[in-house]
Amino acid sequence: MALSTDDQLEFVVRDDGAALARLFTLPLPARLDALAAMRGISSFDTAGMDLLRQIHERGDGFRVEIDDPRYQAAVERLVKADAWGQIKRDLARAWDYQNSALPGIRHPDRIEVTLTLGYPDDSVFLERTLGYYGMGSDPGTIFMVVWPTDYNETRIGACAVHELAHNIRTPNVEGPFNLAEWVVHEGLAEVFTFEVCGPDSTGGWYKDVTGKAFDETWDKVIRAFGTGSTFRDWSPYVLGDEVARRLGVEPVGIPHMGGYAVGRRIIERYLAATGLEAAQAIVRPVHELLEGAGVTPPTPA
C-alpha cells in the first residue's frame, strides 16, 4: 500500500450489483468460486478462500451454501438504493472536505472498496448492528457488509465515510495501538461522518447508550484504558457484551457498541475545547485528544 501527501486519492468501488444478481442464479456448488472470482481471489489462495468461507459460512455475509429467494430481492434493493453510487459520491465528498481542512496529510493513494450482501437471519447483525457495518482500519481497503433496511439503505455511503476516517488516521499517528486509540478512532470516525454527511447519517448503533447507561459505560471504558494487549481483550469495551460472547470473551457490562458512544463524547469534548473540526483533529495523538477532552486515564498499577 503506497502512501502520498498530495491531494489525489483514487477510490476503486467494486460495483458488484449485477455480479451478485448473476451469482444467485448459479447452482449452489458454483457460488463460492464465483464469489472468489468477483473478489479477485484465486481458488489456490488458501488464506483468501478461508477468509471468504469465514465471512459467508459463519460470519455476517450471505450464505453461499443456501438457496434463499430473499437474496436476489435484497440485491435488487441495493441496486435501487444506488448503494455503490452512494459510496462513490460520499467518499469523494469526504476526501474533498478532509483535503481542504488539512492538506498534506499522509494517506493511501488508492482505496479499494468492497460491499457484500449480509446475512438476514443473525439477530445481532440485523437488529443490534442495524444490518450494516464496515471495516477500514487497513489503509487502502474498505470492506462493507449490508442487508438493506429502511434505516440503512440511505446511510451506506455514510458508513463508507466512517471507514475512510480510519484509513486516514492510521498512517498519521504513531505509537502502539491500544484500547484508548481504538475508542478515539471510532469517535473521530463518527464525528467526521457527521461533519460530511449530516447529524442523521450515523449513530444508530449506540443510540440507546444514554443517561445512566452512558455514565456507567464511560466509567468502565475509561478505567480500562491501559489494560489488555489484543483486540480480544479490548473488544468487550468497544463492541459490547453481545459481541464479546460471540468472540468467546468474558462480557464486562458494556452495552452494544458502547465504546463508540464513549469515543464520540471524547472527541466532541476535545473539539469543543479546541475549536477544531474532526477533519483537523484526525491526526492528533491519542494523549492530546484525551487531555483536551479532560480525560485522565488511570495510572497503570
C-alpha positions in Angstrom: 0.0 0.0 0.0 1.6 3.3 -1.2 1.2 6.5 0.8 1.0 10.0 -0.5 0.8 13.5 0.8 -0.7 15.1 -2.3 -4.4 15.9 -2.9 -5.1 12.9 -5.0 -6.9 9.8 -3.7 -8.3 7.2 -6.0 -11.4 5.3 -4.9 -12.0 2.0 -6.6 -15.5 0.9 -5.7 -16.4 -2.6 -6.9 -19.9 -2.2 -8.3 -20.9 -5.8 -7.7 -24.7 -5.5 -8.0 -25.1 -7.2 -11.4 -22.5 -9.8 -10.5 -24.2 -10.7 -7.2 -27.5 -11.0 -9.1 -26.0 -13.4 -11.5 -24.3 -15.4 -8.7 -27.7 -16.2 -7.2 -28.8 -17.8 -10.4 -25.9 -20.3 -10.3 -26.1 -23.8 -8.8 -25.1 -23.8 -5.1 -21.8 -25.7 -5.6 -20.6 -23.0 -8.1 -21.3 -20.0 -5.9 -18.2 -19.9 -3.7 -15.9 -20.0 -6.7 -18.0 -17.3 -8.4 -17.8 -15.1 -5.4 -14.0 -15.6 -5.2 -13.7 -14.6 -8.9 -15.7 -11.4 -8.1 -13.3 -10.6 -5.3 -10.2 -11.4 -7.4 -9.3 -14.4 -5.2 -7.7 -17.4 -6.8 -9.0 -20.8 -5.8 -5.4 -21.7 -5.0 -5.2 -18.8 -2.4 -5.8 -20.9 0.7 -5.9 -17.9 3.1 -8.1 -15.9 0.8 -10.6 -18.7 0.3 -10.6 -19.4 4.1 -11.5 -15.8 4.8 -14.3 -15.9 2.2 -15.7 -19.0 3.8 -15.4 -17.4 7.2 -17.5 -14.4 6.1 -20.1 -16.3 4.0 -20.4 -19.5 6.0 -20.1 -18.4 9.6 -19.8 -14.6 9.6 -22.2 -11.7 8.6 -22.1 -12.3 4.9 -24.9 -14.1 2.9 -24.6 -17.8 2.9 -23.1 -19.3 -0.2 -24.4 -22.7 0.6 -28.1 -21.7 1.0 -30.6 -21.0 -1.8 -32.6 -18.1 -0.4 -35.1 -16.2 -2.5 -34.6 -13.1 -0.2 -31.0 -12.7 -1.5 -32.0 -11.7 -5.1 -34.6 -9.3 -3.8 -32.1 -7.7 -1.4 -29.5 -7.2 -4.2 -32.2 -5.6 -6.3 -33.0 -3.3 -3.3 -29.3 -2.3 -3.0 -29.2 -1.5 -6.7 -32.4 0.5 -6.5 -30.9 2.4 -3.5 -27.8 3.1 -5.6 -25.6 1.7 -2.8 -22.4 1.7 -4.8 -23.1 5.2 -6.2 -23.7 6.4 -2.6 -20.3 5.1 -1.7 -18.5 6.8 -4.6 -20.2 10.1 -4.1 -19.8 10.3 -0.3 -16.2 9.2 -0.3 -15.3 11.8 -2.9 -17.1 14.4 -0.9 -15.4 13.3 2.3 -11.9 13.4 0.7 -12.5 16.9 -0.7 -13.6 18.0 2.8 -10.6 16.4 4.5 -8.1 17.7 2.0 -9.4 21.2 2.3 -9.4 21.1 6.1 -5.9 19.6 6.4 -3.9 19.4 3.2 -0.7 17.5 3.1 -1.6 14.7 5.4 -0.4 11.1 4.7 -3.0 9.0 3.0 -3.3 5.9 0.8 -3.0 6.8 -2.8 -5.7 4.2 -3.7 -8.5 2.7 -1.6 -10.4 -0.4 -2.9 -14.0 -0.6 -1.6 -16.0 -3.8 -1.5 -19.6 -4.1 -0.4 -21.2 -7.5 0.0 -24.7 -8.7 0.9 -25.3 -9.5 4.6 -26.9 -12.4 6.3 -30.5 -11.6 7.4 -31.0 -14.4 10.0 -28.5 -13.2 12.5 -30.4 -11.1 15.1 -27.3 -9.3 16.4 -26.3 -8.2 12.9 -29.7 -7.3 11.7 -31.3 -5.8 14.9 -28.4 -4.6 17.0 -25.9 -3.6 14.3 -28.8 -2.4 12.1 -27.9 -4.7 9.2 -24.7 -2.9 8.1 -21.2 -2.0 9.1 -17.7 -1.7 7.6 -14.0 -2.3 8.2 -11.4 0.2 7.2 -8.5 0.0 9.7 -6.2 -1.4 7.0 -5.2 1.6 4.8 -6.0 1.0 1.2 -9.1 -1.1 1.7 -12.7 -0.7 2.9 -14.9 -3.8 3.3 -18.6 -3.3 3.9 -21.5 -5.8 4.6 -25.1 -4.7 4.2 -28.5 -6.3 4.4 -30.7 -3.4 3.2 -33.4 -2.0 5.5 -35.5 1.2 5.7 -32.9 2.6 8.1 -29.6 1.7 6.5 -30.3 1.9 2.7 -29.8 5.7 2.8 -26.7 5.5 5.1 -24.5 3.2 3.1 -22.3 6.0 1.8 -22.0 7.4 5.3 -20.8 4.1 6.6 -18.0 4.2 3.9 -17.1 7.7 5.1 -16.7 6.4 8.7 -14.3 3.8 7.3 -12.4 6.4 5.3 -11.7 8.2 8.6 -9.9 5.0 9.8 -7.9 4.9 6.6 -6.8 8.5 7.1 -5.9 8.3 10.8 -3.9 5.1 10.8 -1.0 6.4 8.7 -0.9 9.7 10.6 -0.4 8.5 14.2 2.5 6.8 15.8 2.8 4.6 18.8 1.2 1.2 19.7 -2.4 0.5 19.1 -4.4 0.1 22.3 -7.9 0.4 23.7 -7.7 4.2 24.1 -6.6 4.5 20.4 -9.4 2.3 19.3 -12.0 4.2 21.2 -10.9 7.6 19.8 -10.6 6.1 16.3 -14.3 5.3 16.5 -15.2 8.6 18.0 -13.3 10.5 15.3 -14.8 8.4 12.6 -18.3 9.1 13.9 -17.9 12.8 14.2 -16.1 13.0 10.9 -19.1 11.3 9.3 -21.5 13.8 10.9 -19.4 16.7 9.5 -19.5 15.2 6.0 -23.0 13.6 5.8 -25.0 15.3 8.5 -26.2 14.6 12.0 -28.7 11.8 11.0 -26.1 9.9 8.9 -24.9 7.6 11.6 -25.1 6.9 15.4 -27.8 4.3 15.4 -25.5 1.6 16.6 -25.3 3.1 20.1 -28.3 5.4 20.2 -29.6 3.7 23.4 -26.3 4.4 25.3 -27.6 7.4 27.1 -28.2 8.7 30.6 -27.1 6.3 33.4 -26.2 3.6 30.9 -23.8 6.0 29.2 -22.3 7.2 32.5 -21.6 3.6 33.6 -20.2 2.8 30.2 -17.9 5.8 30.3 -16.5 4.9 33.7 -15.8 1.3 32.7 -14.2 2.1 29.4 -12.0 4.9 30.7 -10.9 2.7 33.6 -9.9 0.0 31.2 -7.5 2.3 29.2 -4.0 0.9 29.6 -5.2 -2.7 30.1 -5.1 -5.6 27.7 -2.9 -6.2 24.7 -5.0 -7.7 21.9 -8.3 -7.0 20.1 -9.9 -9.8 22.0 -9.0 -8.0 25.3 -10.4 -4.7 24.0 -13.4 -5.8 22.0 -15.8 -6.1 25.0 -15.2 -2.4 25.9 -15.7 -1.2 22.3 -18.2 -3.5 20.8 -20.2 -4.6 23.9 -21.3 -7.7 25.7 -23.2 -9.4 22.8 -20.2 -9.3 20.5 -17.9 -10.3 23.3 -19.9 -13.5 23.9 -19.7 -14.3 20.2 -15.9 -14.0 20.4 -15.8 -16.2 23.4 -14.6 -13.4 25.6 -16.0 -12.6 29.1 -18.5 -9.7 28.9 -17.7 -6.7 31.0 -21.1 -5.0 31.3 -20.9 -2.8 28.2 -24.0 -2.2 26.0 -23.8 -2.8 22.3 -21.2 -0.5 20.7 -20.8 1.3 23.9 -17.2 2.2 23.2 -18.4 4.2 20.1 -20.5 6.4 22.3 -17.6 7.0 24.7 -15.3 7.8 21.8 -17.8 10.2 20.3 -18.1 12.0 23.6 -14.3 12.3 24.0 -14.0 13.8 20.5 -16.9 16.2 21.0 -15.3 17.4 24.2 -11.9 17.9 22.5 -13.4 19.8 19.6 -15.5 22.0 21.9 -12.3 22.8 23.9 -10.1 23.5 20.9 -12.5 24.9 18.2 -11.2 22.3 15.7 -13.2 20.0 13.5 -12.8 16.2 13.3 -11.1 16.6 9.9 -8.3 18.6 11.7 -8.2 16.5 14.8 -7.9 13.3 12.9 -4.1 13.3 13.0 -3.7 14.4 16.6 -2.1 11.8 19.0 -4.4 10.0 21.4 -2.8 11.5 24.5 -3.6 15.0 23.2 -7.2 14.1 22.4 -7.7 12.7 25.9 -6.1 15.6 27.6 -8.0 18.1 25.6 -11.2 16.3 26.4 -10.4 16.4 30.1 -9.9 12.6 30.3 -7.3 11.3 32.7 -6.7 7.6 32.2 -5.9 5.6 35.3 -2.2 5.1 36.2 -1.1 1.5 35.5 -0.6 -0.5 38.7 
